[in-house]
Amino acid sequence: MAGDSRHSERAAVAALTDSFVAGLCDWITIPSIGVDPRHHVDVRRSAEWLAGELRGDGWPEVAIWGDGPALPAVFACWPAADPEAPTVLVYGHHDVQPVDPIERWEHPPFEPVISGDEIRGRGASDDKGQVAMHLLAVKAHLAATGQNAPSVTLKLFVEGEEESGSPHLRKLLEDHHDELECDLVVFTDTALHERDAPTVNTGQRGVLGGEITFFGGTDDVHSGRAGGAIPNPATALAKLVAALHDDDNRIQLEGFYDDVREPTVREREDYAALPFDERKWLAHNGGGAQATHGETGYSTFERIWVRPTAEINGISGGYTGPGLKTIVPASATAKISFRLVPDQRPDKVAEQLERFVARHTPNGITAEVTFRGEGVPPYAISPDDPANEAVKEAMELAFDQPVRFARAGGSGPAAVLRERLGVPLVYLGATLPDDRVHAPNERVVVPLLLKGAEAAAHLWRMLAKAEIAKRLSR
């Protein structure tokens, strides 16, 4: 029976491929750059485009939420015929990153190009391609099952501010709690490990960013007149930065690792089984770095998925122009960011950093620590969760091969969704880490989106099974 269903859903996806590609290309032409106020009108156009597609597909309830301070978000609901069926909320976003540097693009970023099996353009992968993938999945599911409504009640929530850090997401979730009520969230903004090594993501790291500034005097001073006789903020800050990690690359904030949740044996086994070519990884993911590096005792995948980090993102102070200017600078600043893992909290790490800075501030220096927002919490779900197992099974049906679990090293609003909606969150996406998201020449591989749509179509049927539905309702 599973084989018949696979063939039906695959055939339904194949029959809809041309219209899917045309629709996605049309959506990409809208420059919905949410971080740029000049393009806020385009974010609304993008929301209106999506709402129009949903209505055309037959979704009975479609709304644009754009009356408050948040950029327009799109909500849709399609109730299942069975009122006892679980309710699943699919999350994604329709805003896109800026296109700078424009000169690095091989074609205009909002004039999508089809090249072989790829669509190239801003938003093709992150996240319009994956939202469109889920729209395709619903149509394929209905065609394959012959139903007039999905097997589970489906809700779609596509925000317009994810690339801005989702500043109004908590407010949206509070204001629309009743509409968004569900039993499970499916998060679309996620990638596979490799094209030939599909994975199901089980979590994302959190993030906290800030600045540390050391002040000495009120003005830069001639080093011949005062050098060696007054504290140098740049030197003091360099010593603090050097003290941030020990020789095993462990972070030296007191209590930093107290709340770190270790990965399970099953997760570590899955990570170890994934293909890894260090030279290729360094070239494509490591920015051309010469070697891998990190906390002793952990693999590269573990370092970027399940271990916390502290990175100095930039240091400035004094004179940095051409030639030489012999001064003792009045101040120096380091920009710092932490990637956090379950069960760390951004507010607690902020306090740990403030104590660390206080301990490493020498006499004659005044320290100031500032943070950019409240940070993003980390999130992870057990690979053994029944909904996760269903996603894995659906992916294996679509990809015709074993699928392993992985995590994402980046951050997103998964923890906020989980916290505010109070239900489990799983991931289902089909893009690639080298899709050049946030960079020039973004692309998406169409056959992978089609497999992702097929997997989602399987999932809606599978989640309606009595045993899974019963566990979701607990």
C-alpha positions in Angstrom: 0.0 0.0 0.0 2.9 2.4 0.8 4.3 1.7 -2.6 1.0 2.5 -4.4 0.7 5.7 -2.3 4.2 6.7 -3.2 3.6 6.3 -6.9 0.3 8.2 -6.7 1.8 11.2 -4.8 4.9 11.2 -7.0 2.8 11.2 -10.1 0.7 14.0 -8.8 3.8 16.1 -8.1 5.2 15.4 -11.5 2.0 16.5 -13.2 2.1 19.8 -11.4 5.8 20.5 -11.9 5.5 23.0 -14.8 3.0 25.2 -13.1 5.0 25.0 -9.8 8.2 26.2 -11.5 6.3 29.0 -13.3 4.6 30.1 -10.1 7.8 30.2 -8.1 9.6 32.2 -10.8 6.8 34.7 -10.8 7.0 35.1 -7.0 10.8 35.6 -7.1 10.3 38.6 -9.3 8.9 40.5 -6.3 11.8 42.1 -4.4 10.4 41.5 -0.9 13.5 42.7 1.0 12.1 43.2 4.5 15.2 44.8 6.0 15.1 47.7 3.5 12.2 50.2 4.2 12.3 51.1 0.5 11.0 47.6 -0.3 8.3 47.3 2.3 5.7 47.9 -0.4 7.2 44.9 -2.2 6.8 42.8 1.0 3.1 43.6 0.9 3.0 42.7 -2.8 4.7 39.4 -2.0 2.1 38.7 0.7 -0.7 39.5 -1.7 0.8 37.2 -4.4 0.9 34.3 -1.9 -2.6 35.0 -0.7 -3.9 35.0 -4.3 -2.2 31.6 -4.9 -3.7 30.1 -1.8 -7.2 31.2 -2.8 -6.7 29.9 -6.3 -5.6 26.5 -4.9 -8.9 26.3 -2.9 -7.8 27.1 0.6 -11.1 28.1 2.3 -9.6 30.7 4.7 -6.8 33.1 3.7 -5.8 36.3 5.4 -3.0 38.9 5.3 -2.0 40.1 8.8 -0.5 43.5 8.1 -2.4 46.0 10.2 0.1 46.3 13.1 3.8 47.1 13.2 4.9 43.8 11.7 5.4 43.5 7.9 2.6 41.6 6.3 2.3 37.9 7.2 0.0 35.4 5.4 -2.2 32.9 7.2 -4.3 30.2 5.7 -6.4 27.3 7.0 -7.8 24.2 5.3 -9.8 22.0 7.8 -9.7 18.3 7.5 -13.0 16.4 6.8 -12.5 14.6 10.0 -12.9 17.0 12.9 -10.8 14.7 15.1 -7.8 14.9 12.8 -4.7 16.6 14.2 -4.0 20.2 13.2 -0.6 21.0 11.7 0.8 24.5 11.2 3.4 25.0 8.5 5.8 27.9 9.1 7.8 29.8 6.6 8.7 33.3 5.5 8.4 35.3 2.3 10.8 38.2 3.0 14.2 37.9 1.4 17.8 39.1 2.0 19.3 42.2 0.3 21.2 41.5 -2.9 24.5 43.3 -2.2 27.1 43.1 -3.6 25.0 43.4 -6.8 28.1 43.3 -9.0 28.7 39.6 -7.9 25.4 38.4 -9.4 25.6 36.7 -12.8 22.1 37.9 -13.6 19.6 40.3 -12.1 18.6 38.8 -8.7 14.9 39.4 -9.3 14.8 38.1 -12.8 14.9 34.4 -12.2 16.8 32.2 -14.5 16.2 28.4 -15.1 19.6 26.7 -15.6 19.4 22.9 -16.0 17.6 21.7 -12.9 18.1 24.9 -11.0 16.1 28.1 -10.5 18.4 31.0 -9.7 17.3 34.2 -8.1 16.9 35.8 -4.6 14.5 33.9 -2.5 14.6 30.8 -4.7 15.8 28.7 -1.8 15.3 31.0 1.3 12.4 30.7 1.7 10.0 31.2 -1.2 11.0 27.9 -2.8 10.2 25.9 0.3 6.9 27.7 1.0 5.9 27.0 -2.6 7.0 23.4 -2.1 4.5 23.0 0.7 1.7 24.5 -1.5 2.6 22.0 -4.1 2.5 19.2 -1.5 -1.1 20.0 -0.5 -2.3 19.9 -4.1 -0.4 16.6 -4.7 -1.8 15.1 -1.5 -5.4 15.9 -2.5 -4.8 14.6 -6.0 -3.2 11.4 -4.8 -5.9 10.7 -2.2 -8.9 11.8 -4.2 -10.0 13.9 -1.2 -11.6 17.4 -1.2 -9.8 18.3 2.1 -6.4 17.3 3.5 -6.1 14.3 5.9 -5.1 16.7 8.7 -6.3 20.2 9.3 -3.6 22.3 7.7 -2.6 25.9 8.7 0.0 28.0 6.9 1.8 30.9 8.6 4.3 32.8 6.4 5.8 35.8 8.1 7.5 38.8 6.4 10.2 39.6 8.9 12.4 36.5 9.4 15.4 38.0 7.7 15.0 41.0 10.1 15.2 38.7 13.1 11.4 38.3 13.5 11.1 41.3 15.8 7.3 41.2 15.9 6.8 37.4 15.9 6.0 37.1 19.6 3.3 39.8 19.2 1.8 38.1 16.1 1.7 34.8 18.0 0.0 36.4 20.9 -2.5 38.4 18.9 -3.5 35.5 16.7 -3.1 32.6 19.2 -6.6 31.2 18.5 -6.1 31.1 14.7 -2.6 29.5 15.1 -3.7 26.9 17.7 -2.4 23.5 16.5 -1.0 20.1 17.6 2.3 20.3 15.6 4.4 22.8 13.8 6.3 21.9 10.6 9.2 24.3 10.0 10.1 24.8 6.3 13.2 27.0 6.5 15.7 24.1 6.7 18.2 22.2 4.4 19.3 18.7 3.6 22.9 17.7 4.4 23.8 16.9 0.8 21.9 16.2 -2.4 22.7 12.5 -2.2 22.6 12.4 1.6 19.1 13.6 2.7 18.6 14.4 6.3 15.9 15.5 8.7 16.8 18.4 10.9 16.1 18.1 14.6 17.1 21.5 15.9 18.8 24.8 15.6 21.3 26.7 17.7 20.3 30.0 19.4 22.2 33.2 19.1 23.2 36.2 21.3 25.1 39.1 19.9 26.7 42.2 21.5 29.6 44.5 21.9 32.4 44.9 24.4 34.0 48.4 24.6 37.0 49.4 26.7 37.4 53.1 27.4 40.7 54.6 28.6 40.7 58.3 28.3 38.6 60.8 26.5 40.9 61.3 23.5 43.6 59.5 21.5 47.0 60.3 22.9 50.5 60.7 21.3 52.3 57.5 22.2 55.6 59.3 22.6 54.1 61.5 25.3 52.0 59.0 27.2 52.7 55.5 25.8 53.8 53.1 28.5 52.4 55.4 31.2 48.7 54.9 30.7 46.5 51.9 30.0 45.9 51.0 26.3 42.3 49.9 25.8 43.2 48.0 22.6 45.8 46.0 24.4 43.5 45.3 27.3 40.7 44.2 25.0 43.1 41.9 23.1 44.0 40.2 26.3 40.3 39.7 27.1 39.7 38.2 23.7 42.7 35.9 24.1 41.3 34.7 27.5 37.9 33.8 26.0 39.0 30.3 25.1 41.4 27.8 26.7 43.8 25.6 24.8 41.1 23.0 24.2 38.9 25.8 22.7 36.4 25.7 25.5 34.7 29.0 26.4 35.9 30.4 29.7 32.7 32.1 30.9 31.9 30.8 34.4 29.0 28.3 34.3 28.8 28.5 30.5 28.5 24.7 30.0 26.3 24.0 33.0 23.1 23.9 30.9 24.5 22.4 27.7 22.5 19.3 26.6 24.7 16.6 25.1 23.4 14.9 21.9 22.1 11.4 22.1 24.0 8.3 21.1 21.7 7.9 18.1 22.3 11.5 17.0 26.1 11.2 17.2 26.0 7.9 15.3 23.9 9.6 12.5 26.4 12.5 12.4 29.3 10.2 12.1 27.7 8.2 9.3 27.2 11.3 7.1 29.7 11.9 4.3 32.3 14.5 5.0 35.1 15.7 2.7 37.2 18.1 4.8 38.8 19.9 1.8 35.4 20.3 0.0 33.7 21.4 3.2 36.4 24.0 3.9 36.1 25.4 0.4 32.3 25.6 0.3 31.3 26.1 3.9 34.5 27.3 5.6 35.2 30.4 3.5 38.4 28.9 2.2 39.9 28.2 5.7 43.0 26.1 5.7 42.0 23.6 8.4 39.1 22.7 10.7 39.3 23.9 14.2 37.3 23.8 17.4 36.5 22.3 20.7 38.6 19.2 21.5 36.7 15.9 21.5 34.0 16.8 18.9 33.7 16.3 15.2 33.2 19.1 12.8 29.4 18.4 12.5 29.1 18.2 16.3 31.0 21.5 16.7 28.6 23.3 14.3 25.3 21.6 15.3 25.4 20.6 19.0 28.2 22.6 20.7 28.0 26.3 21.7 30.5 28.9 20.4 31.8 32.3 21.1 33.1 34.2 18.1 34.8 37.6 17.8 33.1 39.1 14.8 35.2 42.2 14.6 37.7 44.4 16.5 38.1 48.1 16.1 39.9 50.9 17.9 42.4 53.6 17.4 43.8 54.4 13.9 43.2 51.8 11.1 43.8 54.0 8.0 46.8 54.0 5.7 50.3 54.7 7.1 51.2 55.0 10.7 49.7 57.1 13.5 51.5 56.6 16.8 48.8 56.9 19.4 47.3 55.2 22.4 43.6 54.9 21.5 40.9 56.2 23.8 38.7 53.2 23.2 38.5 49.8 21.5 35.5 47.6 20.7 35.0 43.9 20.0 31.8 42.6 18.4 31.0 39.2 19.8 28.3 36.6 19.2 27.5 33.3 20.8 25.7 30.3 19.2 23.8 28.5 21.9 22.5 25.0 22.3 19.8 23.4 24.4 19.3 24.1 27.3 21.2 27.4 27.3 19.3 30.7 27.7 20.5 34.0 26.1 19.7 36.0 29.2 21.8 33.7 31.4 24.8 33.8 28.9 24.5 37.6 28.8 25.0 37.7 32.6 27.9 35.3 32.3 29.6 37.5 29.7 29.1 40.6 31.9 30.9 38.8 34.8 33.7 37.6 32.5 34.3 41.2 31.2 34.3 42.6 34.8 36.9 40.0 35.8 39.1 41.0 32.8 38.8 44.7 33.0 42.1 46.1 34.3 42.5 49.2 36.5 42.2 52.4 34.6 39.8 50.9 32.0 36.0 51.3 32.0 34.1 48.5 30.3 30.7 48.7 28.6 28.8 45.6 27.4 25.8 46.0 25.2 23.6 43.4 23.5 21.6 43.4 20.3 18.2 42.5 21.4 17.3 39.7 23.7 18.8 36.9 21.6 17.3 33.8 20.0 16.9 30.7 22.1 18.0 27.3 20.8 15.7 24.5 20.0 15.9 20.7 19.6 13.4 17.8 19.4 14.2 14.2 20.1 14.8 12.0 17.1 12.5 9.5 18.8 9.5 11.8 18.8 6.7 10.2 16.9 6.2 13.2 14.6 9.9 13.2 13.8 9.8 9.5 13.0 6.9 10.2 10.6 8.9 13.0 8.9 11.8 10.6 8.5 9.6 7.9 7.0 7.9 10.3 4.6 11.4 11.6 3.5 12.6 8.0 2.9 9.5 7.3 0.7 10.2 10.4 -1.4 14.0 10.0 -1.7 14.0 6.2 -2.0 17.0 5.9 0.4 17.7 6.0 4.1 17.5 9.3 5.8 19.5 10.3 8.8 19.0 13.0 11.5 21.1 16.2 11.6 20.8 19.7 13.0 21.4 23.2 11.8 24.2 25.4 13.1 22.3 28.6 12.4 19.4 30.2 14.3 15.8 30.9 13.7 12.4 31.3 15.4 11.8 27.6 16.1 12.1 28.0 19.9 9.8 31.0 19.9 7.1 29.1 18.0 7.5 26.1 20.3 7.3 28.3 23.4 4.3 30.4 22.4 2.3 27.7 20.7 3.1 25.0 23.3 3.4 22.1 20.8 6.3 20.1 19.3 8.1 21.4 16.2 9.6 19.3 13.4 11.5 20.3 10.3 10.8 19.4 6.6 12.8 21.1 4.0 14.6 20.2 0.8 17.2 22.8 0.0 21.0 22.6 0.2 23.7 24.2 2.4 25.4 25.5 -0.8 22.4 27.2 -2.3 24.2 30.5 -1.7 21.4 31.9 0.5 22.2 35.4 1.8 24.8 35.6 -1.0 24.9 36.5 -4.7 23.6 33.9 -7.2 21.2 32.2 -4.8 19.7 29.0 -6.4 17.5 26.1 -5.6 17.5 22.6 -7.1 14.0 21.9 -8.5 14.2 18.0 -8.2 14.9 18.3 -4.5 11.9 20.6 -4.0 9.7 18.1 -5.9 10.9 15.3 -3.5 10.3 17.6 -0.6 6.7 18.2 -1.8 6.2 14.5 -2.2 7.5 13.9 1.3 5.1 16.5 2.7 2.2 14.9 0.8 3.0 11.6 2.4 3.3 13.3 5.8 -0.2 14.7 5.8 -1.6 11.2 5.2 0.7 9.6 7.8 0.0 12.1 10.6 -3.7 11.3 10.4 -3.0 7.7 11.4 -4.7 6.9 14.7 -1.6 6.0 16.6 0.3 9.2 15.6 -2.7 11.4 16.0 -3.2 10.1 19.5 0.3 10.8 20.5 0.2 14.3 19.1 -2.9 15.1 21.1 -1.1 14.4 24.4 
